[in-house]
Amino acid sequence: MSGKPKLYYFDGRGKMESIRWLLAAAGVEFEEEFLETREQYEKLLQDGFLLFQQVPLVEMDGMKMVQTRAILSYIAAKHNLYGKDLKERALIDMYAEGTTDLMVLIMMYPFLTPEDKEKQLATIIKKATQRYFPVYEKVLKGHGEDFLVGNQFSWADVQLLEAILMVEEKSSSVLADFPHLQAFKERISNIPTIKNFLEPGSQRKPVPDERYVETVRRVLQMYHNMSASP
C-alpha cells in the first residue's frame, strides 16, 4: 500500500458519504478529488477508471474500486469492522442494506421538485419510524448489548448512526419513541474516531445545498433524469 486512499466524487454527500464515514470510523486518513466539471468526469471514463461509468471511485491498496457496496465491504473487512464469522457478516450485511435503503430516500430528496420533496419527506419519516428504526430498536433491546452485532463495533453501527443523523436533520424528534436507539446514538457518537468525524472541520459533508445539486446535474448531465441520485 502506498499513500492514503483517494476518493473521487463531488464535494458533497451522496453515495460517497458512507465511505467517508467508514474510513473515518476506522481511523484512516484519506484524500479527496472533487468533480466539478464534465471534463474531469469524462477523463476518468476515458482512462478506464469507472468500470460501470459511475462514481464513487476510490483508489486504495493499488486498486481503483467502484460500486459503493464493494468499497464498503472491503474497508469493513480490512479494518475489522465486519464481524467475527460468516453469520455475523450476514447480519451486518442485512442491517447495512436496511440503512442504505433508508438513506437512498434522503439522497434523492435534494434533486426533487418542491411538490415531490413534501411527499418524499413524509415517506422518509414514515419508513424510518415504522419500517427501519423499529428493527434496530428491537435488536438492541433483544440482546442488551452496546452494538448491533456480536457486541463488537462494526460497519452496521457506523451506517446506522449515519442514517439516524440524516433522518434527524429532516425531523429532530424522530427517535422520540426509540429509547435504545437514543442510547445507541449517544454511545456510538462518542467513540473517539466517530467523535472526531462529527467535529466541525472534518471531512464530513454538510446537508446538500443547491450548489451541490447543480454541480452533480452539470457533471453527470442529469437535467432530464430527476429520478437519479448520485
Residue, then its C-alpha position, 0 to 999 in steps of 0.5 A: m500500500s502506498g499513500k492514503p486512499k483517494l476518493y473521487y466524487f463531488d464535494g458533497r454527500g451522496k453515495m460517497e458519504s458512507i465511505r467517508w464515514l467508514l474510513a473515518a470510523a476506522g481511523v484512516e486518513f484519506e484524500e479527496e478529488f472533487l468533480e466539478t466539471r464534465e471534463q474531469y468526469e469524462k477523463l476518468l471514463q476515458d482512462g478506464f477508471l469507472l468500470f460501470q461509468q459511475v462514481p464513487l471511485v476510490e483508489m486504495d491498496g493499488m486498486k481503483m474500486v467502484q460500486t459503493r457496496a464493494i468499497l464498503s465491504y472491503i474497508a469493513a473487512k480490512h479494518n475489522l469492522y465486519g464481524k467475527d464469522l460468516k453469520e455475523r457478516a450476514l447480519i451486518d450485511m442485512y442491517a447495512e442494506g436496511t440503512t442504505d435503503l433508508m438513506v437512498l430516500i434522503m439522497m434523492y430528496p435534494f434533486l426533487t421538485p418542491e411538490d415531490k420533496e413534501k411527499q418524499l419527506a413524509t415517506i422518509i419519516k414514515k419508513a424510518t419510524q415504522r419500517y427501519f428504526p423499529v428493527y434496530e430498536k428491537v435488536l438492541k433491546g433483544h440482546g442488551e448489548d452496546f452494538l448491533v452485532g456480536n457486541q463488537f463495533s462494526w460497519a452496521d453501527v457506523q451506517l446506522l448512526e449515519a442514517i439516524l443523523m440524516v433522518e434527524e436533520k429532516s425531523s429532530s424528534v424522530l427517535a422520540d419513541f426509540p429509547h435504545l436507539q437514543a442510547f445507541k446514538e449517544r454511545i456510538s457518537n462518542i467513540p473517539t474516531i466517530k467523535n472526531f468525524l462529527e467535529p466541525g472541520s472534518q471531512r464530513k459533508p454538510v446537508p446538500d445545498e443547491r450548489y451541490v445539486e447543480t454541480v452533480r446535474r452539470v457533471l453527470q448531465m442529469y437535467h432530464n433524469m430527476s429520478a437519479s441520485p448520485 
